Amino acid sequence: MRNFVAAEPGDSFALKKWPWRDLFAAIAIFVATAGFVFWQNSQIAILWDLSYLLDISWRIALGQVPYRDFPMVHPPLTFLIQAGIMRLAGRHYELHVAYAALVGGLVTVIGWRINLRTLQDKVASAWLVSLLLAVPLTVLGIYSVYPHPIYDSDCAFAILVALLFLQRLNFQQPSLKRGWRARFAPSLTGAALVLPVFFKQNMGLPFLLAVFAGILLLLALHWMRRRFQVEASSAMLLRVLAATAVCSLTAIALLQITVGLGNYLHWTVQFAAQRRLPGFADMVAIYQQPSFVWTLPCVGGGLLLLCLPLARRVWGRILAFCLLAAPLLGSIVYLFLNDDLDERSDNLLALWPMLLLLAFVVALIELRKGVTLERLMPFFILAAIHGAFLSQQLWGSTYAIWPLLMLLVAYMLAAVPDAARRLVPAQAGVVCATFLACGGLYAIGHERMNYLQIPDGTVQRATLPVLRGMADRGPYLADFEELVRFAEAEIPVRDGILLLPGEEPFFFATGRVPQFPVQIFDNTTDPYSPTELFEEARKRNIRWMIVKTRLQSNEDPLPGRAETLADLRREFALSRKLAGYDVYLRR
């Protein structure tokens, strides 16, 4: 027991100083989250996304350089991590699943610790409230809804780590010498702020810019008022900025040396924005929710009651609680009124705009008490969330950022007036019940993966050793394994192969060297027109074309399919028809 005494301020994530109940709670939510990620992976395999992740990572593991040797529209860190796993331990699909489970569990624990610090000394039963906010993340964590390794989820992990460092920095006492961890905290914080940019540019960059602007604002207030009014010293904040600048310049130099900065900016900024950046109208469309007709008046009325003297009376607090809880409880009631999974998921996701607006309003109100690093944190989180929406807006981008939403909920609960503090545990219980019930059904029903065909029936499991642990419903996994066996038996290892549209991690599964710059073809990743595609194939002596005839995706991702197949048949002859593929050999 002696090794687990209460943690000091700023040491909230030091395991050796955790109370036993903290340790047990952390293990429980970690195991629950990781177990759910493993279970999700035992139910579904998204071949399209796995192809992009695993085949690109395999290219890097083989020594091919992204942005220079082949195009890639995302920053490199997720792919470098997966490539490192392959280099260290070989090609084993189960290892990548284990990575997702490990990181998913860590994020749930980190989110809980951040919320515990946010709520401490501000609400009744802060420990219980923070744990209630963490429980839904077991089914809504960064790898719980979408269970495979991916850049959005890794970026959310990096942002959570950066927020943890910022929060610890907020409690450092610069006048006291507290060891090497305290002395290096600003430098570590600055480095942590840069990392998200190199996992996912549209999430990491807005987050970094928001934090940078927030620190500049704090420094400006310090200099204008000639006295310090924030929790950390100006020297400490300057060290954070200096570390951020040094790490950014170091990353830029490494990019220039390894892949060429121009190549990197072309693919991750210019090309990616051209293919995926939504218009402003699409961005604000998420705040045009029909449910706002009743949810906003309820929430507004509840907030108003809390700010009035009526909040000191029991009936006033109860009425405020009911008004604030109504939109959340409405989602639970909706589960019993509608059994359509699509409608249920839409109803759940519609809570996001309301909670984001509420968090923004509460954060602005809190700023009236004074600008501090802690009170700026919600704006940093909001910047990251809205950056994530640049990919696929509200309905497609939330799968990896539920922990960020839970952080905003904690900040809102911490801002509850003193008279209503006793209501916070009950409100947290409503939040927990809503997101655990509705979110659990959303994740288990695989509603986020509605771009796939997921037939009813038993789960089919991979039989190839390299794919052990991969599972899916329908014929797609069996089709893929048949293709792998055919290639091993009939296609020479040195022959160049091109798969259209590339909806399977073929090169990862076979261990072959990709000889064409693109291995997955859709509008967001493929820079070639049909004519350019075959010119490049001739240039690189591609001898085999494999066309998938039974797609797992609901929509055919291959741009210009008719023209592409017409050009294909002029240069290639059909060699073999497999269950899910047509195999062509150059004439």
C-alpha positions in Angstrom: 0.0 0.0 0.0 2.9 2.4 0.7 3.8 2.5 -3.0 0.4 3.8 -4.0 -0.1 6.9 -1.9 -2.1 9.8 -3.2 -0.5 11.6 -6.2 0.9 15.1 -5.9 -0.5 17.9 -8.2 1.0 17.4 -11.6 1.7 13.7 -11.0 -1.8 12.4 -11.8 -0.5 9.8 -14.2 2.3 8.4 -12.0 1.4 4.8 -11.4 3.6 4.4 -8.4 1.6 7.1 -6.5 -1.9 5.9 -7.4 -4.3 4.8 -4.6 -5.3 1.2 -4.9 -8.8 2.1 -6.1 -7.3 4.1 -8.9 -5.2 1.2 -9.9 -8.1 -1.2 -9.9 -10.3 1.2 -11.8 -7.6 1.8 -14.4 -7.1 -1.9 -14.9 -10.9 -2.5 -15.2 -11.6 0.2 -17.9 -8.4 -0.7 -19.7 -9.3 -4.4 -19.9 -12.9 -3.7 -20.8 -11.9 -1.4 -23.6 -9.1 -3.6 -25.0 -11.4 -6.6 -24.7 -14.1 -4.9 -26.7 -11.6 -3.9 -29.4 -10.5 -7.6 -29.7 -14.2 -8.6 -29.9 -14.9 -6.1 -32.6 -12.0 -7.4 -34.6 -13.4 -10.9 -34.2 -16.6 -9.8 -35.9 -15.5 -7.7 -38.9 -12.6 -7.0 -41.2 -12.7 -3.9 -43.4 -10.6 -5.1 -46.3 -10.5 -1.8 -48.1 -9.1 0.1 -45.1 -6.8 -2.7 -44.2 -5.4 -2.7 -47.7 -4.5 1.0 -47.4 -3.0 0.6 -44.0 -1.2 -2.7 -44.2 0.0 -2.6 -47.8 1.4 0.9 -47.4 3.1 0.0 -44.1 4.5 -3.1 -45.8 6.0 -0.9 -48.6 7.7 1.2 -45.9 8.9 -1.9 -44.1 10.5 -3.0 -47.4 12.3 0.3 -47.7 10.1 2.2 -50.1 9.8 5.9 -49.2 6.3 7.5 -49.1 5.6 10.8 -50.9 8.8 10.2 -53.0 8.4 6.6 -54.3 4.7 6.4 -54.1 1.8 8.8 -53.2 0.2 8.9 -49.8 -2.3 11.5 -48.7 -1.8 11.1 -44.9 1.0 11.9 -42.6 3.4 9.1 -41.9 3.4 8.2 -38.2 0.6 5.6 -38.2 2.2 3.8 -41.1 5.7 4.0 -39.6 4.4 2.4 -36.4 2.8 -0.4 -38.3 5.8 -0.8 -40.5 8.0 -1.0 -37.4 5.8 -3.8 -36.0 6.3 -5.7 -39.3 10.1 -5.2 -39.2 10.4 -6.3 -35.6 8.0 -9.2 -35.5 7.1 -10.0 -39.1 3.8 -10.1 -40.9 1.1 -11.1 -38.4 -2.3 -9.5 -38.5 -2.9 -10.3 -34.9 -0.1 -8.0 -33.8 -1.9 -5.0 -35.5 -5.1 -5.9 -33.7 -3.2 -6.1 -30.4 -1.8 -2.7 -31.1 -5.3 -1.2 -31.5 -6.5 -2.9 -28.3 -3.5 -1.6 -26.4 -3.8 2.0 -27.5 -7.6 1.9 -27.2 -7.3 0.8 -23.6 -4.6 3.4 -22.8 -6.8 6.3 -24.2 -9.7 5.3 -21.9 -7.4 5.4 -18.9 -5.8 8.7 -20.0 -9.2 10.3 -20.6 -10.3 9.3 -17.1 -7.2 10.8 -15.5 -7.6 14.1 -17.4 -11.2 14.3 -16.3 -10.3 13.4 -12.7 -7.9 16.4 -12.6 -10.5 18.6 -14.3 -13.2 17.7 -11.8 -11.2 17.5 -8.6 -12.2 20.0 -5.9 -14.9 21.4 -8.3 -17.8 18.9 -8.0 -19.1 16.4 -5.5 -17.8 12.9 -5.8 -15.2 13.9 -8.5 -13.6 10.4 -8.5 -16.9 8.7 -9.2 -18.0 11.3 -11.8 -14.8 11.0 -13.7 -15.1 7.2 -13.7 -18.7 7.4 -15.0 -17.5 9.6 -17.9 -14.8 7.0 -18.7 -17.1 3.9 -18.7 -18.8 4.7 -22.1 -15.4 4.9 -23.7 -15.1 1.1 -23.3 -17.6 0.9 -26.3 -16.9 4.3 -27.8 -13.1 4.5 -27.5 -10.8 5.4 -30.3 -10.6 1.8 -31.5 -14.0 0.6 -30.3 -16.3 1.8 -33.1 -13.7 1.3 -35.8 -11.4 -1.5 -34.6 -8.4 -1.5 -37.0 -5.3 0.7 -36.6 -5.9 4.0 -38.4 -4.5 7.5 -38.4 -7.6 9.2 -37.0 -7.5 7.1 -33.9 -3.8 7.5 -33.5 -4.1 11.2 -33.8 -6.8 11.3 -31.1 -4.4 9.3 -28.9 -1.6 11.8 -29.5 -4.0 14.7 -28.7 -5.0 13.1 -25.5 -1.4 12.7 -24.5 -0.7 16.3 -25.4 -3.7 17.4 -23.3 -2.4 15.3 -20.4 1.0 17.1 -20.6 -0.7 20.5 -20.8 -2.8 19.7 -17.8 0.2 18.5 -15.8 2.1 21.7 -16.9 -0.8 23.7 -15.6 -0.1 22.5 -12.0 3.7 22.8 -12.0 5.1 25.4 -9.5 7.9 27.1 -11.3 9.4 28.5 -8.2 10.1 25.0 -6.7 12.7 22.5 -7.8 10.8 19.3 -8.2 13.2 17.0 -10.1 14.0 16.4 -13.7 10.4 15.6 -14.7 9.3 19.1 -13.7 12.3 20.7 -15.4 11.7 18.9 -18.6 7.9 19.1 -18.6 7.7 22.2 -20.8 10.0 20.6 -23.4 8.0 17.3 -23.4 4.8 19.3 -23.7 6.1 21.2 -26.7 7.1 17.9 -28.4 3.8 16.3 -27.6 1.9 19.2 -29.2 3.7 18.6 -32.5 3.1 14.8 -32.8 -0.7 14.9 -33.7 0.1 16.9 -36.9 2.1 13.9 -38.2 -0.7 11.4 -37.5 -3.6 13.3 -39.2 -3.1 16.7 -40.6 -6.7 18.0 -40.4 -7.0 17.2 -36.7 -3.4 17.8 -35.5 -2.8 21.1 -37.2 -5.9 23.0 -35.9 -5.1 21.6 -32.4 -1.5 22.8 -32.6 -2.5 26.2 -33.8 -5.2 26.6 -31.2 -2.7 25.7 -28.4 -0.1 28.0 -29.9 -2.6 30.9 -30.0 -3.7 30.2 -26.5 -0.2 30.3 -25.1 0.5 33.5 -27.0 -2.7 35.0 -25.5 -1.6 34.1 -22.0 1.9 35.6 -22.5 0.3 38.8 -23.9 -1.9 39.1 -20.9 1.1 38.7 -18.6 3.1 41.3 -20.4 0.2 43.8 -20.6 -0.8 43.5 -16.9 2.8 43.4 -15.6 1.8 40.6 -13.2 1.3 36.9 -13.6 -2.4 35.7 -13.6 -2.1 32.2 -15.0 -1.1 28.9 -13.4 2.2 28.5 -15.2 5.0 31.0 -15.4 5.7 32.9 -18.6 9.2 31.3 -18.7 7.6 27.9 -18.7 5.2 28.8 -21.5 8.0 30.2 -23.5 9.9 27.0 -23.1 6.8 25.2 -24.4 6.7 27.4 -27.5 10.5 27.0 -28.0 10.2 23.2 -27.8 7.3 23.3 -30.2 9.3 25.4 -32.7 12.4 23.2 -32.4 10.4 20.0 -32.9 8.5 21.4 -35.8 11.7 22.6 -37.5 13.3 19.2 -36.8 10.4 17.4 -38.4 10.5 19.7 -41.4 14.2 19.1 -41.8 13.7 15.3 -41.6 11.0 15.5 -44.2 13.3 17.4 -46.5 16.1 15.0 -46.1 14.1 11.8 -46.4 11.1 12.4 -48.7 11.4 16.0 -49.9 9.3 18.7 -48.3 7.7 19.6 -51.6 6.6 16.0 -52.1 5.1 15.8 -48.6 3.2 19.1 -48.9 1.9 18.2 -52.4 0.3 14.9 -51.3 -0.8 15.7 -47.7 -1.9 19.3 -48.3 -2.6 20.1 -51.9 -3.8 16.8 -53.2 -5.6 15.8 -50.0 -7.4 19.1 -49.8 -8.4 18.9 -53.5 -9.9 15.5 -53.0 -11.4 15.7 -49.5 -11.8 19.2 -48.2 -15.5 20.0 -47.8 -17.1 23.4 -48.4 -18.1 25.8 -45.7 -21.8 25.1 -46.2 -21.1 21.4 -45.5 -19.2 22.2 -42.3 -22.0 24.3 -40.8 -24.7 21.9 -41.9 -24.1 19.8 -38.8 -25.5 22.6 -36.7 -28.8 22.6 -38.6 -30.4 19.8 -36.6 -34.2 19.5 -36.4 -33.8 18.3 -32.8 -32.5 21.8 -31.9 -36.2 22.9 -31.8 -36.6 21.2 -28.4 -33.1 20.3 -27.2 -31.6 23.9 -27.2 -34.6 25.4 -25.3 -34.2 22.6 -22.7 -30.5 23.1 -22.3 -30.8 26.9 -22.3 -33.5 26.8 -19.7 -31.4 24.5 -17.5 -28.4 26.7 -17.8 -30.4 29.8 -17.0 -31.9 28.1 -13.9 -28.4 27.2 -12.6 -27.3 30.8 -12.9 -30.3 32.2 -11.0 -30.9 32.3 -7.3 -33.5 29.6 -7.8 -30.7 27.1 -8.1 -30.3 27.4 -4.3 -33.7 25.8 -3.8 -34.2 22.0 -4.2 -37.0 22.2 -6.7 -35.0 24.7 -8.8 -32.0 22.3 -8.9 -34.2 19.4 -9.8 -35.9 21.3 -12.6 -32.5 22.4 -14.0 -31.3 18.8 -13.8 -34.4 17.5 -15.7 -34.0 20.2 -18.4 -30.3 19.4 -19.0 -30.8 15.7 -18.9 -33.8 15.7 -21.3 -31.9 15.5 -24.6 -29.8 12.7 -23.3 -32.7 10.7 -21.8 -34.5 11.3 -25.1 -31.9 9.3 -26.9 -32.5 6.3 -24.5 -36.3 6.6 -25.0 -35.7 6.6 -28.7 -34.1 3.2 -28.5 -37.5 1.8 -27.5 -39.5 3.8 -30.0 -37.5 2.9 -33.1 -35.6 -0.4 -33.9 -34.0 0.8 -37.1 -30.2 0.9 -36.5 -29.6 3.8 -38.9 -32.2 6.0 -37.2 -30.8 5.1 -33.8 -27.3 6.0 -34.8 -28.4 9.3 -36.4 -30.2 10.1 -33.1 -27.1 9.4 -31.1 -24.8 11.4 -33.4 -27.2 14.3 -33.3 -26.2 14.9 -29.7 -22.7 16.0 -30.9 -23.7 19.5 -32.3 -25.8 20.2 -29.2 -22.9 19.3 -26.8 -20.4 21.2 -28.9 -22.5 24.3 -28.8 -23.1 24.0 -25.1 -19.4 23.4 -24.4 -18.5 26.5 -26.4 -21.0 28.7 -24.5 -19.9 27.3 -21.2 -16.2 27.9 -22.1 -16.9 31.5 -23.0 -18.7 32.1 -19.8 -15.8 30.6 -17.8 -13.4 32.9 -19.5 -15.1 35.8 -17.8 -13.5 34.6 -14.5 -10.1 35.1 -16.1 -8.0 33.6 -18.9 -6.1 30.6 -17.7 -4.5 27.6 -19.4 -7.1 25.3 -17.9 -10.0 27.5 -19.1 -8.5 27.5 -22.6 -8.4 23.7 -22.8 -12.0 23.3 -24.1 -11.2 25.6 -27.1 -8.2 23.4 -27.9 -10.4 20.4 -27.9 -13.1 22.1 -30.0 -10.4 23.0 -32.6 -9.3 19.4 -32.9 -12.9 18.1 -33.1 -13.8 20.5 -35.9 -10.6 19.7 -37.7 -11.6 16.0 -37.7 -14.9 17.0 -39.3 -13.0 18.2 -42.3 -12.6 14.6 -43.4 -16.1 13.2 -43.4 -18.1 15.7 -41.3 -20.1 14.7 -38.3 -21.5 11.4 -39.4 -18.2 9.9 -40.6 -15.5 11.5 -38.4 -16.7 10.9 -34.9 -15.6 7.3 -34.5 -12.2 8.2 -33.2 -12.9 11.3 -31.1 -15.5 10.3 -28.5 -12.9 10.6 -25.8 -12.5 14.3 -26.7 -16.3 14.8 -26.3 -16.1 13.2 -22.9 -13.4 15.7 -21.9 -15.7 18.6 -22.9 -18.5 17.0 -20.9 -16.2 17.0 -17.8 -15.3 20.7 -18.4 -19.0 21.5 -18.5 -19.7 19.6 -15.3 -16.8 21.3 -13.6 -18.3 24.7 -14.4 -21.6 23.9 -12.6 -22.4 26.6 -10.0 -21.7 25.8 -6.4 -25.3 25.5 -5.5 -25.8 22.7 -8.0 -22.7 20.7 -7.3 -24.6 17.9 -5.7 -26.4 17.3 -9.0 -23.3 16.5 -10.9 -23.0 12.8 -10.0 -26.6 12.3 -11.2 -25.9 14.2 -14.4 -22.8 12.1 -15.0 -24.9 9.0 -14.4 -27.3 10.1 -17.2 -24.4 10.8 -19.5 -22.9 7.4 -18.7 -26.2 5.5 -19.2 -26.9 7.4 -22.5 -23.6 6.8 -24.2 -23.1 3.3 -22.8 -26.5 2.1 -24.0 -26.8 4.1 -27.3 -23.1 4.0 -28.0 -22.9 0.3 -27.3 -25.6 -0.5 -29.8 -24.1 1.9 -32.3 -20.7 0.1 -32.0 -22.0 -3.4 -31.9 -24.3 -2.8 -34.9 -21.3 -1.6 -37.0 -23.3 1.4 -38.1 -20.2 3.4 -38.8 -19.3 0.7 -41.3 -22.4 1.2 -43.4 -20.3 1.6 -46.5 -19.7 -2.1 -46.4 -21.9 -5.1 -47.2 -22.2 -7.1 -43.9 -24.4 -10.1 -44.7 -26.2 -12.0 -41.9 -24.7 -15.4 -41.1 -21.9 -16.9 -39.2 -18.5 -15.2 -39.0 -15.9 -16.6 -41.4 -12.3 -16.8 -40.0 -9.0 -16.6 -41.9 -7.0 -19.8 -42.4 -3.8 -18.4 -43.7 -1.2 -18.0 -40.9 -0.4 -14.4 -41.8 -4.1 -13.4 -41.5 -4.8 -15.3 -38.3 -7.2 -13.3 -36.3 -9.0 -11.8 -39.3 -12.7 -12.5 -39.4 -15.7 -11.3 -41.4 -19.2 -12.2 -42.6 -19.9 -13.0 -46.2 -17.6 -14.5 -48.9 -15.1 -11.8 -49.0 -12.4 -13.2 -46.8 -12.6 -16.7 -48.4 -12.4 -15.0 -51.8 -9.3 -13.1 -50.7 -7.6 -16.2 -49.4 -8.3 -18.1 -52.6 -6.6 -15.2 -54.5 -3.5 -15.4 -52.2 -3.2 -19.1 -52.7 -3.6 -18.7 -56.5 -0.9 -16.1 -56.6 1.5 -18.2 -54.6 1.0 -21.1 -57.0 0.6 -19.4 -60.4 2.2 -16.0 -60.4 6.0 -15.7 -60.3 7.2 -13.7 -57.3 9.1 -11.1 -59.5 6.1 -10.4 -61.7 4.4 -7.0 -61.3 0.8 -7.2 -60.1 -1.9 -4.5 -60.1 -5.2 -5.1 -58.3 -8.4 -3.1 -59.2 -9.7 -1.5 -57.1 -7.3 -2.9 -54.5 -9.8 -3.9 -51.9 -7.6 -6.3 -50.0 -4.2 -6.2 -48.2 -2.7 -8.4 -50.9 0.9 -7.4 -50.6 0.9 -7.7 -46.9 -0.6 -11.2 -47.1 1.7 -12.5 -49.8 4.9 -10.6 -48.8 5.4 -9.5 -52.4 7.1 -6.2 -53.4 4.5 -3.7 -54.7 5.8 -2.5 -58.1 3.1 0.1 -58.9 3.0 3.4 -57.0 -0.7 3.0 -56.1 -2.2 -0.1 -54.7 -5.7 1.1 -53.8 -7.8 3.0 -56.3 -10.5 5.6 -55.4 -10.9 9.3 -55.9 -9.1 10.2 -52.6 -5.9 8.3 -53.2 -5.6 7.6 -57.0 -4.0 10.5 -59.0 -4.2 8.6 -62.4 -6.7 8.9 -65.1 -7.5 5.5 -66.9 -5.0 6.5 -69.7 -2.3 7.4 -67.3 -2.9 4.3 -65.3 -2.0 2.0 -68.2 0.8 4.1 -69.4 2.4 3.8 -65.9 1.6 0.0 -65.9 3.5 -0.4 -69.2 6.4 1.7 -67.9 6.7 -0.5 -64.8 6.2 -3.8 -66.7 3.0 -4.8 -64.8 2.2 -8.3 -66.2 -0.9 -9.2 -64.1 -4.1 -7.3 -63.6 -6.5 -8.6 -61.0 -10.1 -7.2 -61.0 -12.3 -7.8 -58.0 -15.8 -8.8 -59.1 -17.4 -9.3 -55.7 -16.9 -6.1 -53.7 -17.2 -5.8 -49.9 -17.8 -2.1 -50.4 -21.4 -1.0 -51.1 -20.2 1.4 -53.9 -17.6 0.7 -56.5 -14.6 3.0 -55.5 -12.8 2.6 -58.9 -13.1 5.9 -60.8 -13.9 5.5 -64.5 -14.5 1.8 -64.2 -16.0 1.3 -67.7 -13.1 3.1 -69.4 -10.5 1.4 -67.2 -11.8 -2.1 -68.0 -12.1 -1.3 -71.7 -8.4 -0.3 -71.8 -7.6 -3.3 -69.6 -9.1 -5.8 -72.1 -7.1 -4.3 -75.0 -3.8 -5.0 -73.3 -4.6 -8.0 -71.1 -6.2 -11.3 -71.7 -8.4 -13.1 -69.1 -6.3 -15.9 -67.6 -8.4 -17.2 -64.7 -11.8 -16.6 -63.1 -11.8 -17.0 -59.4 -14.8 -16.8 -57.0 -14.4 -13.1 -56.4 -11.7 -12.0 -58.9 -10.9 -12.0 -62.6 -7.2 -12.5 -63.3 -5.7 -11.0 -66.4 -2.3 -11.5 -68.0 -0.6 -9.1 -70.4 -0.9 -10.2 -74.0 
